[in-house]
Amino acid sequence: MLNELTSKKKKMAVVGLGYVGLPIALEFAKKLSVIGFDINEKRIKMMQEHIDPCFELSKEDFEDTDIIFTPDINVLKEANFFIIAVPTPIDEYNQPDLLPLISASKTVGKVLKKGDYVVYESTVYPGCTEEDCVPILEKESGLKFIEDFKVGYSPERINPGDKVHTLTNTIKIVSGCDAESLEEISKVYELIITPGVHRAPNLKVAEAGKIIENTQRDINIALMNELSIIFNRIGINTFDVIEAAGTKWNFLKFYPGLVGGHCIGVDPYYLVHKAKQKGYHAQLIDSGRFINDSMGGYIAKQTVKKILAADKHLIQSRVLVLGFTFKENVADIRNSKVADIVKELQSYRVTVDVSDPYADSEEMKHEYHIELKKEPEGKYDAIIVAVAHKQYRDYTEQFFTEFLNDKGILVDVKGLYKDMINKFIYWSL
């Protein structure tokens, strides 16, 4: 398969061209002939014009690549090596939503041929590829797993907004359904992954390896969030405590904050779901998720308490929220926990304005029914800096003076302005 791909006798197809799929497709397209497939025609048109709909990549990233972008399933028939990189979100009940993965598997199954390879990159619970996806590929294609086609799992490790730990310089986990597929898939990924790949013994190990990366971070952040609640009651600053504890060589510097997005705030629920299937209640993971999912409401309630303590009426109060995306310096608003802050404040009938230099206004309206303000308007009783965008890092107390009323409150979720604010009431996690 490797020789056929590098000689361009065969083609690769990447199904799903979001934050994960598009960078992978473009990297491989520097060496192979690639078909970029997505069902969203608007996004396809943007990519055909060398525009990344996620605004992570530049026009230069599209140059010198052998790739076509298409929403046409018939074009997929030309491919023999498929990479599926579609979202794996959760539903309103925090249960895995496999609909995008199932749909992509059906699409690939319809064009699958003898000798083809299918590699999944979407984050799933251990066993999902073989138990949920492979049967769909077999049913749609009429072919036999392993005998007629091979399947692998190589979880994505792309970190949106991170220009240091990139796709090509981060070791990749690779697995295959047998020894032959493991070797072939590994060699294909080694074409673009500079430090090489880690060959996992089977698909389930690779799936589990990916999901505990984010589960570990989630639990560590949950610990810091719980500690911040305790320290707030004691009357000490969490960031001061972390700075002190961090002087020991083996202390792990995790920080409190909002945990949203499509990875850390989602993946642990997939593991909890699988554990329940096996008759086990994942208590620690579940508790960590509960704490992190509660932080938006907690921040809003603390803000309300500060407003009331300043002898202000909630119904007449105005709050400015700076930052809405799920993390700093990206445009992605999926599963943003800042929305929880806004909704909780609005439940107290507080007027809330939201501003963000990266978020798309139309997406905000569609997903959250929240209208973005380009600039702050007038004076506010409280300002919540919810996301550590680079634009906010250089703000001084003078900046907040322009927009805060007397007895104004600055809520600094990420501790950006610690020890800098003297004129206003200051609070952080």
C-alpha positions, 0 to 999 in steps of 0.5 A: 500500500505504501509503495502504491500511494507514494507512486500515486498509483493509488489515492488517499482520502480524508473524510471530515475536514475540520480541525483534525482532517484538513491539516492531515489531508494537506500534510499528506498531499505534499507527498501523496495524491489526496481526496479531501471529502466533507459533506459541508459544501460551504466549507468545501468551497472555502477550501477550494479557495485555499481558505481554512474554515477553522482559520488555523491554517494560512493560504501558504499551507495549501500550496504545493499540494496534490489535493482535490476537495469534494462533497461528491461520494463518487469521487471517493471511489478513486481512493484506496486508503481512507482516513476518517476524522469526523467529530465525536461529540456528546448529546444533551445527556452527556452520552456519546453521539456516534452519528457523525462516525456512523455516517462516515463509516456508511459513506466509506463502506459504500465505496470500499474495495478489496485491498483497501485500508480504513484508518479512524482518527476520531476519539472513541471509547475502547472497542468502538472501531471494531464493535461499532464501525467495522460491522457498518463497513462490512454491511455497506461494502459486502466485504469481509473484515481483514480478509478483504479490507484492513482497518486501523486506529490512529488517534488525532493529537492536534491541539488547536492554536498550538504552534509548538506541538504540531501534527508533524512534530508530535509522536503518533499512536498507530494500530492495525487489525493485524501485523501487516496492517500495523506495519503498512499504516505505520509506514504511511504515517511516518511519511509526515510524522518527523519523530515517528510513530508508536506502534500499539499492540491492538486497536483497543489499546490505541483507543484507550491511550487517546482517551486517557490523555484527556481524561487525565488532564480533566481530572487534574484540572477538576482537582484545581477547580475544587481547590479553588472553591475551598481556597475562596472560602478560606480567603486565599488566591489559588494562583498564589498557592500553586506558585508556592507549591510549584517550587517543589520539583515534582509538583504538577502545575495544573490550573483552575478554569473552564473546561470546554471544547471537543476534547477534554470536556467530552472524551471522559464521558466516552470512557464513563459510558464504556465503563457502565457497559462493563458494569463499573461506575467510574466514580473519580472520572464522573466526579471530575466531570461534574466539578468541571461542568459546574464551574461556569455556573460557579463563576457566575454566582460568585460574580452575582454575590460581588455585585450584591455586596457592592449594594447594586441591584441585579436587574439594573446591573450590566456585565461584560464578558471578554472571551467566548471561545473554548480556549485562548487564541482560537475561533472554535466555540464548540462546547464553550463553558463561557456560555454557562456563565452567560446563561447563569447571569441572565437567569438573575436578569443581569444584562450581559454583553459578550465580546471576543476577537476570534469568535464568529458572530453568526456561529454564536447566534446559531449555536448559543443565541448570543449576539457578539459586541464588537466593542464594549458599550458604556460602563459595566458593574462587572467585567469577566475576563473568561478566556486568556486571549493574547489581546487581553494579556496586556490590559492594564488597570487603566483599560478597565477604568474606562469601562467599570462603574464605581465599585466595579468588579473584575473577575479574572478567571485565568489569573491574568491580572493578579496583583495588578488591580487596586481600584476595583474589587478583584476576584479570580478562581 
